[in-house]
C-alpha cells in the first residue's frame, strides 16, 4: 500500500501533475471553461466515467493509499494546512510538557530521597542520647561528641518541624528528672567549673531536649 501523496495544481504545475497521474495509469486531460468569452484551461479532469473528478487551479490533488484520487479545494487545502500546523504545534507543546513533567518528577524524587536522608539523620538523635546516658567516667571525649551529635539533630528537627526523637513527648517531668540528661552544649558553666584532668559526669538537665 502506497503512502498518501498530494500535488498542488497551478498553471505552472499542470504538466507535472498530469505526468504524475499518467505514471499511475490514471487518465487525465485539461479541463476548459469560458472565461471572459474565451475558452481557457482552468484545471484537470481526472479519471473517467463516474470516478472522474475535476481539479481547478489552486486545488490540491490527493492520491490515497488505495490509489484513488480526490480533490481538495483551495479553501479546504488552506484549512487542512492550518489544522496540520495546529496539530504540529500541539504535539510540540505536549512534547515540551512531557519533558518538563519528567524533569519535575525526577526533581521530586530527588527531593524525597534527600528528605528521607534528613529524616534518618535526625532520627539517630535517640542513639546518641542513649549513648550519652550510658556514659562512664573516663569517656569524656565520647560524651561530648555524642552530645554534639544529639544537639545538632535536635536543632535541625525543630527547625524543619520534624519530631524530636528523644525524649518522648509524653514523658512526665518526674520521669525525666530521674534520668541523666544531656548538658546544653551552649552552656559552658559546668565545663568551666570542672577540675581539669578529672573525669566529669554531667548532671545538668537539658530541658530543651523535651
N, CA, C and O of each residue as an XYZ file, in Angstrom:
840
protein
N       0.850     -1.193      0.000
C       0.000      0.000      0.000
C       0.883      1.240      0.000
O       1.809      1.361      0.802
N       0.579      2.164     -0.920
C       1.382      3.372     -1.041
C       0.958      4.413     -0.016
O      -0.152      4.386      0.514
N       1.888      5.335      0.244
C       1.585      6.423      1.170
C       0.760      7.493      0.463
O       0.769      7.595     -0.763
N       0.066      8.264      1.236
C      -0.738      9.358      0.688
C       0.190     10.391      0.049
O       1.250     10.713      0.586
N      -0.231     10.903     -1.108
C       0.544     11.935     -1.797
C      -0.376     13.078     -2.192
O      -1.578     12.892     -2.384
N       0.210     14.267     -2.311
C      -0.561     15.447     -2.696
C       0.214     16.245     -3.731
O       1.445     16.279     -3.708
N      -0.504     16.879     -4.628
C       0.088     17.751     -5.633
C      -0.792     18.987     -5.783
O      -2.002     18.872     -5.980
N      -0.185     20.164     -5.689
C      -0.912     21.418     -5.887
C      -0.991     21.705     -7.387
O       0.021     21.704     -8.088
N      -2.197     21.947     -7.857
C      -2.408     22.203     -9.282
C      -2.442     23.699     -9.548
O      -3.267     24.425     -8.993
N      -1.537     24.146    -10.402
C      -1.477     25.548    -10.822
C      -1.159     25.552    -12.317
O      -0.799     24.510    -12.865
N      -1.282     26.694    -12.985
C      -0.884     26.752    -14.411
C       0.579     26.334    -14.601
O       0.944     25.819    -15.658
N       1.411     26.555    -13.584
C       2.821     26.205    -13.696
C       3.077     24.717    -13.434
O       4.068     24.174    -13.922
N       2.204     24.051    -12.675
C       2.444     22.646    -12.301
C       1.556     21.660    -13.047
O       1.655     20.455    -12.819
N       0.685     22.147    -13.937
C      -0.286     21.263    -14.558
C       0.388     20.141    -15.356
O      -0.106     19.013    -15.370
N       1.494     20.437    -16.010
C       2.175     19.405    -16.790
C       2.764     18.334    -15.876
O       2.682     17.141    -16.169
N       3.360     18.771    -14.764
C       3.963     17.814    -13.830
C       2.894     16.954    -13.167
O       3.087     15.752    -12.981
N       1.757     17.573    -12.807
C       0.670     16.811    -12.183
C       0.087     15.817    -13.180
O      -0.228     14.682    -12.821
N      -0.058     16.248    -14.443
C      -0.571     15.348    -15.484
C       0.353     14.141    -15.649
O      -0.116     13.010    -15.778
N       1.666     14.384    -15.645
C       2.617     13.287    -15.772
C       2.565     12.372    -14.554
O       2.669     11.152    -14.680
N       2.403     12.968    -13.376
C       2.289     12.199    -12.124
C       1.098     11.246    -12.184
O       1.175     10.108    -11.719
N       0.010     11.721    -12.756
C      -1.184     10.888    -12.900
C      -0.981      9.820    -13.980
O      -1.365      8.665    -13.799
N      -0.382     10.212    -15.089
C      -0.127      9.247    -16.158
C       0.766      8.112    -15.669
O       0.546      6.956    -16.028
N       1.767      8.428    -14.857
C       2.672      7.392    -14.341
C       1.933      6.372    -13.484
O       2.389      5.240    -13.323
N       0.795      6.775    -12.939
C      -0.017      5.860    -12.133
C      -1.156      5.253    -12.953
O      -2.080      4.659    -12.398
N      -1.084      5.406    -14.278
C      -2.121      4.886    -15.180
C      -3.499      5.466    -14.876
O      -4.511      4.769    -14.949
N      -3.518      6.743    -14.536
C      -4.774      7.444    -14.274
C      -5.012      8.422    -15.420
O      -4.159      9.251    -15.737
N      -6.167      8.309    -16.022
C      -6.499      9.204    -17.143
C      -6.675     10.633    -16.635
O      -7.311     10.873    -15.609
N      -6.085     11.589    -17.391
C      -6.234     12.993    -17.046
C      -6.139     13.825    -18.307
O      -5.375     13.498    -19.215
N      -6.896     14.881    -18.369
C      -6.839     15.803    -19.511
C      -7.254     17.183    -19.037
O      -7.885     17.338    -17.992
N      -6.897     18.152    -19.804
C      -7.218     19.516    -19.426
C      -8.716     19.758    -19.349
O      -9.509     19.160    -20.077
N      -9.071     20.646    -18.448
C     -10.492     20.994    -18.280
C     -10.624     22.470    -18.658
O      -9.907     23.330    -18.148
N     -11.579     22.736    -19.584
C     -11.713     24.088    -20.120
C     -13.058     24.708    -19.717
O     -14.059     24.019    -19.519
N     -13.030     25.989    -19.610
C     -14.247     26.771    -19.368
C     -14.094     28.114    -20.083
O     -12.991     28.560    -20.399
N     -15.242     28.733    -20.322
C     -15.216     30.071    -20.913
C     -14.955     31.095    -19.807
O     -15.640     31.122    -18.785
N     -13.983     31.903    -20.032
C     -13.657     32.990    -19.111
C     -13.554     34.267    -19.944
O     -12.707     34.379    -20.831
N     -14.420     35.217    -19.648
C     -14.451     36.484    -20.399
C     -14.606     36.237    -21.906
O     -13.999     36.919    -22.731
N     -15.447     35.232    -22.239
C     -15.741     34.952    -23.639
C     -14.711     34.098    -24.329
O     -14.844     33.830    -25.524
N     -13.678     33.655    -23.618
C     -12.650     32.826    -24.228
C     -12.609     31.467    -23.544
O     -12.769     31.369    -22.327
N     -12.397     30.432    -24.324
C     -12.285     29.081    -23.781
C     -10.834     28.867    -23.335
O      -9.909     28.877    -24.148
N     -10.663     28.676    -22.052
C      -9.305     28.549    -21.497
C      -9.248     27.345    -20.562
O     -10.261     26.875    -20.045
N      -8.004     26.860    -20.365
C      -7.805     25.756    -19.427
C      -7.890     26.283    -18.004
O      -7.225     27.257    -17.652
N      -8.710     25.635    -17.192
C      -8.885     26.081    -15.803
C      -8.533     24.981    -14.812
O      -8.617     25.185    -13.601
N      -8.132     23.789    -15.331
C      -7.779     22.710    -14.429
C      -7.597     21.399    -15.152
O      -7.314     21.370    -16.350
N      -7.763     20.303    -14.414
C      -7.621     18.956    -14.955
C      -8.841     18.126    -14.622
O      -9.402     18.204    -13.529
N      -9.238     17.317    -15.615
C     -10.252     16.305    -15.327
C      -9.517     15.000    -15.094
O      -8.720     14.558    -15.921
N      -9.799     14.393    -13.953
C      -9.043     13.208    -13.531
C      -9.992     12.020    -13.481
O     -11.058     12.104    -12.870
N      -9.613     10.904    -14.123
C     -10.440      9.712    -14.118
C     -11.470      9.731    -15.212
O     -11.559     10.685    -15.985
N     -12.254      8.666    -15.275
C     -13.272      8.530    -16.317
C     -14.598      8.093    -15.701
O     -14.660      7.556    -14.595
N     -15.639      8.345    -16.462
C     -16.987      7.940    -16.074
C     -17.346      8.476    -14.690
O     -17.120      9.647    -14.384
N     -17.908      7.600    -13.862
C     -18.421      8.053    -12.563
C     -17.303      8.330    -11.558
O     -17.552      8.922    -10.508
N     -16.072      7.908    -11.868
C     -14.961      8.139    -10.935
C     -14.254      9.470    -11.193
O     -13.371      9.861    -10.431
N     -14.640     10.166    -12.264
C     -13.883     11.366    -12.612
C     -14.154     12.499    -11.615
O     -15.250     12.647    -11.073
N     -13.103     13.284    -11.407
C     -13.188     14.487    -10.572
C     -12.485     15.603    -11.321
O     -11.647     15.355    -12.188
N     -12.827     16.812    -10.985
C     -12.219     17.976    -11.636
C     -11.434     18.752    -10.592
O     -11.947     19.084     -9.523
N     -10.183     19.034    -10.921
C      -9.332     19.846    -10.050
C      -9.069     21.167    -10.753
O      -8.534     21.193    -11.861
N      -9.448     22.269    -10.103
C      -9.199     23.595    -10.660
C      -7.847     24.107    -10.165
O      -7.290     23.620     -9.181
N      -7.347     25.101    -10.882
C      -6.099     25.698    -10.440
C      -6.267     26.238     -9.010
O      -7.240     26.918     -8.685
N      -5.305     25.912     -8.200
C      -5.383     26.294     -6.779
C      -5.826     25.142     -5.903
O      -5.649     25.166     -4.685
N      -6.417     24.108     -6.550
C      -6.835     22.929     -5.787
C      -5.645     21.992     -5.572
O      -4.600     22.134     -6.208
N      -5.824     21.049     -4.679
C      -4.796     20.047     -4.395
C      -5.324     18.675     -4.766
O      -6.389     18.271     -4.299
N      -4.590     17.954     -5.604
C      -4.965     16.597     -5.990
C      -4.361     15.637     -4.970
O      -3.163     15.680     -4.688
N      -5.204     14.778     -4.427
C      -4.778     13.858     -3.365
C      -4.868     12.429     -3.878
O      -5.918     11.981     -4.339
N      -3.744     11.725     -3.789
C      -3.750     10.288     -4.094
C      -3.736      9.532     -2.768
O      -2.818      9.689     -1.964
N      -4.759      8.715     -2.549
C      -4.898      7.992     -1.291
C      -4.131      6.671     -1.337
O      -3.632      6.251     -2.381
N      -4.055      6.033     -0.169
C      -3.293      4.794     -0.055
C      -3.822      3.697     -0.978
O      -3.057      2.839     -1.420
N      -5.127      3.717     -1.272
C      -5.708      2.676     -2.128
C      -5.601      3.009     -3.620
O      -6.094      2.263     -4.467
N      -4.953      4.137     -3.931
C      -4.766      4.508     -5.324
C      -5.832      5.424     -5.882
O      -5.690      5.911     -7.004
N      -6.882      5.673     -5.147
C      -7.933      6.581     -5.607
C      -7.475      8.030     -5.454
O      -6.510      8.330     -4.751
N      -8.210      8.926     -6.145
C      -7.851     10.338     -6.123
C      -9.055     11.189     -5.740
O     -10.186     10.916     -6.144
N      -8.793     12.201     -4.969
C      -9.808     13.188     -4.627
C      -9.183     14.565     -4.778
O      -7.977     14.709     -4.981
N     -10.046     15.573     -4.672
C      -9.584     16.955     -4.859
C      -9.943     17.777     -3.633
O     -11.076     17.750     -3.150
N      -8.963     18.500     -3.147
C      -9.186     19.456     -2.076
C      -9.231     20.845     -2.680
O      -8.294     21.267     -3.358
N     -10.322     21.555     -2.433
C     -10.387     22.922     -2.934
C      -9.327     23.769     -2.238
O      -8.784     23.380     -1.203
N      -9.045     24.920     -2.815
C      -8.036     25.806     -2.226
C      -8.418     26.170     -0.795
O      -7.563     26.248      0.087
N      -9.718     26.391     -0.577
C     -10.184     26.736      0.759
C      -9.991     25.567      1.712
O      -9.509     25.738      2.832
N     -10.376     24.361      1.253
C     -10.222     23.177      2.101
C      -8.750     22.869      2.356
O      -8.374     22.463      3.456
N      -7.917     23.065      1.326
C      -6.490     22.814      1.490
C      -5.880     23.776      2.511
O      -5.031     23.385      3.312
N      -6.319     25.032      2.477
C      -5.814     26.005      3.436
C      -6.240     25.632      4.861
O      -5.462     25.757      5.806
N      -7.484     25.175      4.996
C      -7.970     24.753      6.307
C      -7.219     23.519      6.794
O      -6.887     23.406      7.974
N      -6.955     22.595      5.869
C      -6.198     21.399      6.234
C      -4.782     21.761      6.672
O      -4.258     21.210      7.641
N      -4.167     22.700      5.939
C      -2.820     23.142      6.316
C      -2.827     23.792      7.698
O      -1.916     23.592      8.501
N      -3.880     24.577      7.958
C      -3.991     25.220      9.276
C      -4.131     24.179     10.375
O      -3.496     24.285     11.424
N      -4.971     23.166     10.129
C      -5.176     22.114     11.122
C      -3.902     21.301     11.356
O      -3.595     20.911     12.483
N      -3.164     21.055     10.264
C      -1.912     20.325     10.405
C      -0.904     21.115     11.226
O      -0.210     20.561     12.079
N      -0.830     22.420     10.960
C       0.079     23.266     11.731
C      -0.333     23.309     13.194
O       0.512     23.281     14.089
N      -1.633     23.377     13.429
C      -2.134     23.387     14.799
C      -1.797     22.074     15.509
O      -1.414     22.066     16.679
N      -1.949     20.958     14.776
C      -1.603     19.661     15.363
C      -0.113     19.584     15.671
O       0.296     19.073     16.714
N       0.697     20.108     14.732
C       2.146     20.104     14.941
C       2.517     20.908     16.179
O       3.325     20.458     16.991
N       1.933     22.098     16.330
C       2.223     22.934     17.494
C       1.732     22.271     18.781
O       2.387     22.346     19.821
N       0.565     21.618     18.694
C       0.043     20.914     19.868
C       0.966     19.775     20.280
O       1.253     19.579     21.461
N       1.431     19.020     19.263
C       2.349     17.916     19.556
C       3.647     18.422     20.171
O       4.192     17.803     21.085
N       4.140     19.553     19.665
C       5.358     20.125     20.229
C       5.126     20.565     21.670
O       5.967     20.348     22.542
N       3.969     21.187     21.908
C       3.650     21.633     23.266
C       3.538     20.441     24.216
O       4.020     20.490     25.348
N       2.895     19.367     23.743
C       2.764     18.162     24.563
C       4.131     17.534     24.828
O       4.399     17.043     25.925
N       4.990     17.556     23.808
C       6.336     17.003     23.975
C       7.120     17.811     25.002
O       7.791     17.246     25.865
N       7.030     19.143     24.904
C       7.717     20.005     25.880
C       7.167     19.774     27.279
O       7.915     19.725     28.255
N       5.833     19.631     27.364
C       5.209     19.399     28.668
C       5.664     18.066     29.258
O       5.890     17.956     30.463
N       5.795     17.055     28.395
C       6.246     15.741     28.868
C       7.676     15.818     29.386
O       8.010     15.200     30.397
N       8.523     16.581     28.690
C       9.920     16.750     29.139
C       9.941     17.457     30.490
O      10.672     17.066     31.401
N       9.122     18.511     30.605
C       9.049     19.236     31.876
C       8.539     18.341     32.997
O       9.045     18.374     34.118
N       7.522     17.538     32.672
C       6.937     16.650     33.669
C       7.969     15.636     34.155
O       8.062     15.361     35.351
N       8.745     15.079     33.217
C       9.782     14.127     33.622
C      10.834     14.797     34.483
O      11.309     14.218     35.460
N      11.205     16.040     34.115
C      12.203     16.766     34.901
C      11.679     17.041     36.308
O      12.405     16.877     37.288
N      10.401     17.466     36.404
C       9.813     17.732     37.712
C       9.687     16.453     38.535
O       9.908     16.456     39.746
N       9.323     15.345     37.851
C       9.210     14.065     38.548
C      10.565     13.641     39.108
O      10.659     13.167     40.241
N      11.622     13.817     38.297
C      12.959     13.459     38.754
C      13.385     14.355     39.919
O      14.017     13.894     40.869
N      13.027     15.650     39.832
C      13.387     16.571     40.920
C      12.647     16.200     42.207
O      13.224     16.219     43.294
N      11.356     15.860     42.067
C      10.577     15.466     43.242
C      11.167     14.211     43.866
O      11.277     14.102     45.087
N      11.551     13.255     43.005
C      12.151     12.021     43.516
C      13.446     12.328     44.255
O      13.729     11.742     45.300
N      14.240     13.265     43.697
C      15.477     13.651     44.365
C      15.227     14.323     45.699
O      15.929     14.061     46.676
N      14.211     15.205     45.743
C      13.879     15.887     46.992
C      13.347     14.904     48.034
O      13.660     15.012     49.220
N      12.542     13.948     47.580
C      12.019     12.948     48.518
C      13.151     12.097     49.084
O      13.162     11.770     50.271
N      14.116     11.739     48.210
C      15.260     10.959     48.683
C      16.091     11.764     49.678
O      16.569     11.232     50.680
N      16.259     13.075     49.383
C      17.014     13.930     50.299
C      16.284     14.070     51.635
O      16.903     14.033     52.698
N      14.949     14.232     51.566
C      14.159     14.357     52.789
C      14.261     13.089     53.640
O      14.317     13.152     54.868
N      14.283     11.944     52.964
C      14.412     10.676     53.694
C      15.764     10.592     54.396
O      15.854     10.109     55.525
N      16.813     11.062     53.725
C      18.143     11.067     54.334
C      18.177     11.985     55.558
O      18.762     11.646     56.586
N      17.532     13.165     55.427
C      17.496     14.104     56.555
C      16.726     13.498     57.724
O      17.132     13.628     58.879
N      15.593     12.825     57.411
C      14.794     12.215     58.469
C      15.590     11.125     59.194
O      15.530     11.015     60.419
N      16.335     10.324     58.429
C      17.153      9.279     59.057
C      18.269      9.910     59.893
O      18.603      9.418     60.971
N      18.830     10.988     59.389
C      19.879     11.699     60.127
C      19.343     12.185     61.470
O      19.981     11.993     62.505
N      18.162     12.821     61.450
C      17.583     13.360     62.687
C      17.170     12.243     63.637
O      17.283     12.394     64.853
N      16.694     11.126     63.100
C      16.215     10.030     63.938
C      17.341      9.378     64.735
O      17.090      8.719     65.744
N      18.573      9.562     64.286
C      19.700      8.966     65.012
C      19.987      9.694     66.322
O      20.863      9.275     67.079
N      19.253     10.790     66.603
C      19.449     11.509     67.861
C      19.239     10.596     69.060
O      19.964     10.668     70.052
N      18.214      9.722     68.947
C      17.929      8.816     70.063
C      19.136      7.949     70.389
O      19.429      7.680     71.554
N      19.827      7.517     69.347
C      21.011      6.664     69.558
C      22.099      7.425     70.300
O      22.718      6.882     71.215
N      22.339      8.675     69.919
C      23.380      9.460     70.580
C      22.988      9.822     72.006
O      23.835      9.837     72.899
N      21.689     10.117     72.226
C      21.231     10.399     73.591
C      21.413      9.164     74.470
O      21.872      9.269     75.607
N      21.056      8.006     73.944
C      21.213      6.764     74.705
C      22.683      6.508     75.039
O      23.009      6.108     76.157
N      23.561      6.738     74.075
C      24.993      6.560     74.340
C      25.478      7.512     75.419
O      26.259      7.129     76.290
N      25.013      8.753     75.360
C      25.438      9.740     76.354
C      24.911      9.375     77.739
O      25.603      9.588     78.734
N      23.713      8.836     77.817
C      23.142      8.470     79.116
C      23.821      7.226     79.700
O      23.795      6.994     80.909
N      24.423      6.443     78.819
C      25.187      5.287     79.294
C      26.649      5.638     79.526
O      27.510      4.760     79.584
N      26.912      6.915     79.655
C      28.276      7.428     79.835
C      28.947      6.807     81.065
O      28.320      6.612     82.107
N      30.231      6.507     80.912
C      31.032      6.025     82.033
C      32.216      6.950     82.238
O      32.780      7.442     81.260
N      32.606      7.201     83.465
C      33.762      8.082     83.724
C      34.961      7.636     82.894
O      35.235      6.448     82.726
N      35.656      8.639     82.388
C      36.816      8.374     81.561
C      36.520      8.469     80.079
O      37.436      8.421     79.258
N      35.255      8.603     79.728
C      34.897      8.698     78.310
C      34.396     10.068     77.937
O      33.428     10.202     77.189
N      35.065     11.107     78.467
C      34.596     12.480     78.233
C      34.519     12.823     76.749
O      33.552     13.436     76.297
N      35.543     12.425     75.995
C      35.564     12.783     74.572
C      34.348     12.208     73.849
O      33.705     12.890     73.051
N      34.043     10.936     74.143
C      32.875     10.327     73.508
C      31.605     11.025     73.953
O      30.699     11.250     73.151
N      31.538     11.378     75.262
C      30.327     12.021     75.779
C      30.043     13.314     75.031
O      28.922     13.537     74.573
N      31.051     14.162     74.906
C      30.830     15.452     74.258
C      30.558     15.285     72.761
O      29.811     16.065     72.169
N      31.164     14.271     72.158
C      30.874     14.002     70.747
C      29.415     13.582     70.585
O      28.717     14.071     69.696
N      28.949     12.657     71.462
C      27.548     12.227     71.397
C      26.606     13.386     71.657
O      25.583     13.545     70.990
N      26.976     14.197     72.648
C      26.141     15.345     72.993
C      26.022     16.312     71.817
O      24.946     16.840     71.538
N      27.152     16.536     71.130
C      27.123     17.437     69.975
C      26.251     16.890     68.845
O      25.473     17.626     68.238
N      26.389     15.592     68.570
C      25.562     14.976     67.524
C      24.080     15.085     67.881
O      23.257     15.432     67.035
N      23.746     14.787     69.134
C      22.343     14.818     69.566
C      21.777     16.225     69.492
O      20.653     16.422     69.030
N      22.559     17.217     69.949
C      22.070     18.594     69.953
C      21.874     19.115     68.528
O      20.897     19.807     68.243
N      22.815     18.776     67.631
C      22.675     19.213     66.242
C      21.402     18.649     65.620
O      20.705     19.344     64.881
N      21.103     17.401     65.918
C      19.904     16.773     65.371
C      18.647     17.334     66.003
O      17.618     17.444     65.336
N      18.710     17.699     67.300
C      17.547     18.318     67.936
C      17.226     19.655     67.269
O      16.074     19.926     66.931
N      18.242     20.479     67.085
C      18.022     21.788     66.484
C      17.508     21.664     65.051
O      16.592     22.384     64.655
N      18.097     20.748     64.270
C      17.649     20.569     62.899
C      16.209     20.059     62.856
O      15.420     20.512     62.026
N      15.860     19.122     63.739
C      14.495     18.591     63.781
C      13.494     19.689     64.078
O      12.454     19.782     63.425
N      13.802     20.524     65.063
C      12.891     21.605     65.412
C      12.794     22.636     64.286
O      11.721     23.182     64.028
N      13.921     22.900     63.617
C      13.914     23.862     62.522
C      13.043     23.383     61.365
O      12.354     24.180     60.729
N      13.075     22.071     61.094
C      12.322     21.507     59.968
C      10.928     21.043     60.361
O      10.160     20.597     59.509
N      10.590     21.144     61.657
C       9.281     20.688     62.101
C       9.168     19.184     62.212
O       8.064     18.640     62.222
N      10.313     18.500     62.297
C      10.297     17.048     62.456
C      10.174     16.693     63.928
O      10.581     17.480     64.782
N       9.623     15.528     64.247
C       9.547     15.117     65.657
C      10.942     14.913     66.235
O      11.825     14.360     65.579
N      11.127     15.369     67.475
C      12.393     15.148     68.162
C      12.394     13.718     68.677
O      11.490     13.311     69.407
N      13.409     12.962     68.296
C      13.380     11.525     68.560
C      13.473     11.166     70.037
O      13.024     10.087     70.424
N      14.053     12.051     70.897
C      14.239     11.700     72.303
C      14.352     12.970     73.119
O      15.000     13.907     72.653
N      13.776     13.071     74.288
C      12.921     12.081     74.929
C      11.506     12.130     74.370
O      11.152     13.042     73.624
N      10.705     11.139     74.739
C       9.339     11.078     74.233
C       8.543     12.287     74.705
O       8.728     12.757     75.827
N       7.665     12.786     73.857
C       6.907     13.977     74.199
C       5.937     13.742     75.356
O       5.565     14.677     76.064
N       5.530     12.482     75.542
C       4.546     12.206     76.591
C       5.212     11.848     77.931
O       4.524     11.507     78.893
N       6.551     11.927     77.990
C       7.220     11.641     79.264
C       6.925     12.748     80.268
O       6.920     13.926     79.911
N       6.680     12.374     81.529
C       6.380     13.362     82.560
C       7.667     13.990     83.062
O       8.756     13.456     82.854
N       7.530     15.128     83.723
C       8.702     15.815     84.271
C       9.383     14.959     85.321
O      10.608     14.979     85.441
N       8.588     14.196     86.093
C       9.178     13.331     87.113
C      10.015     12.234     86.501
O      11.102     11.927     86.990
N       9.510     11.639     85.427
C      10.265     10.580     84.755
C      11.552     11.128     84.168
O      12.591     10.469     84.195
N      11.475     12.322     83.645
C      12.668     12.896     83.045
C      13.702     13.263     84.102
O      14.903     13.118     83.873
N      13.240     13.741     85.264
C      14.177     14.179     86.300
C      14.911     13.014     86.922
O      15.957     13.213     87.541
N      14.399     11.799     86.778
C      15.061     10.630     87.359
C      16.189     10.115     86.466
O      16.932      9.214     86.856
N      16.311     10.674     85.297
C      17.322     10.211     84.374
C      18.410     11.260     84.216
O      18.188     12.446     84.460
N      19.589     10.807     83.805
C      20.639     11.753     83.481
C      20.336     12.372     82.126
O      19.884     11.693     81.204
N      20.590     13.658     82.018
C      20.248     14.369     80.797
C      21.486     15.006     80.194
O      22.505     15.207     80.856
N      21.359     15.310     78.936
C      22.473     15.922     78.225
C      22.677     17.358     78.677
O      21.721     18.073     78.977
N      23.942     17.767     78.720
C      24.258     19.155     79.002
C      24.049     19.972     77.739
O      24.415     19.542     76.645
N      23.461     21.148     77.891
C      23.306     22.042     76.758
C      24.700     22.416     76.261
O      25.478     22.987     77.025
N      25.043     22.112     75.001
C      26.388     22.415     74.542
C      26.696     23.904     74.517
O      27.861     24.290     74.416
N      25.660     24.755     74.608
C      25.902     26.188     74.645
C      26.168     26.695     76.057
O      26.559     27.849     76.233
N      25.961     25.851     77.066
C      26.161     26.239     78.453
C      27.526     25.709     78.895
O      27.687     24.510     79.122
N      28.485     26.588     79.014
C      29.849     26.171     79.328
C      30.179     26.339     80.816
O      31.327     26.169     81.227
N      29.174     26.672     81.608
C      29.441     26.920     83.030
C      29.972     25.677     83.715
O      30.926     25.748     84.490
N      29.354     24.531     83.429
C      29.773     23.298     84.090
C      31.204     22.949     83.715
O      32.005     22.566     84.569
N      31.522     23.085     82.422
C      32.867     22.740     81.961
C      33.900     23.666     82.592
O      35.006     23.233     82.915
N      33.543     24.950     82.771
C      34.487     25.901     83.352
C      34.770     25.579     84.814
O      35.887     25.799     85.281
N      33.785     25.061     85.548
C      33.955     24.784     86.973
C      34.599     23.425     87.231
O      35.146     23.193     88.309
N      34.539     22.539     86.261
C      35.048     21.177     86.475
C      36.564     21.198     86.571
O      37.217     21.881     85.782
N      37.142     20.467     87.521
C      38.603     20.403     87.646
C      39.199     19.797     86.390
O      38.705     18.792     85.880
N      40.267     20.413     85.893
C      40.910     19.929     84.688
C      41.627     18.617     84.965
O      42.235     18.432     86.019
N      41.545     17.711     83.999
C      42.242     16.442     84.117
C      41.466     15.379     84.843
O      41.908     14.233     84.917
N      40.287     15.741     85.396
C      39.469     14.761     86.112
C      38.258     14.405     85.265
O      37.705     15.266     84.580
N      37.842     13.145     85.304
C      36.636     12.772     84.548
C      35.417     13.495     85.082
O      35.265     13.637     86.295
N      34.568     13.944     84.219
C      33.369     14.688     84.613
C      32.142     13.921     84.185
O      32.105     13.340     83.100
N      31.137     13.922     85.040
C      29.857     13.277     84.741
C      28.786     14.355     84.773
O      28.305     14.693     85.854
N      28.395     14.905     83.635
C      27.404     15.986     83.631
C      26.087     15.541     84.251
O      25.622     14.425     84.021
N      25.496     16.430     85.041
C      24.223     16.132     85.713
C      23.173     17.181     85.375
O      22.025     17.066     85.803
N      23.551     18.195     84.617
C      22.603     19.289     84.376
C      21.466     18.834     83.468
O      21.716     18.115     82.501
N      20.249     19.223     83.744
C      19.083     18.837     82.978
C      18.991     19.686     81.707
O      18.969     20.915     81.771
N      18.940     19.024     80.574
C      18.750     19.712     79.315
C      17.261     19.772     79.026
O      16.719     18.888     78.362
N      16.601     20.799     79.514
C      15.154     20.878     79.378
C      14.740     21.141     77.930
O      13.605     20.859     77.545
N      15.648     21.673     77.142
C      15.271     21.933     75.777
C      15.114     20.661     74.973
O      14.462     20.663     73.929
N      15.712     19.556     75.453
C      15.638     18.297     74.718
C      14.218     17.754     74.669
O      13.917     16.898     73.837
N      13.337     18.235     75.545
C      11.954     17.768     75.531
C      11.215     18.409     74.375
O      10.028     18.149     74.182
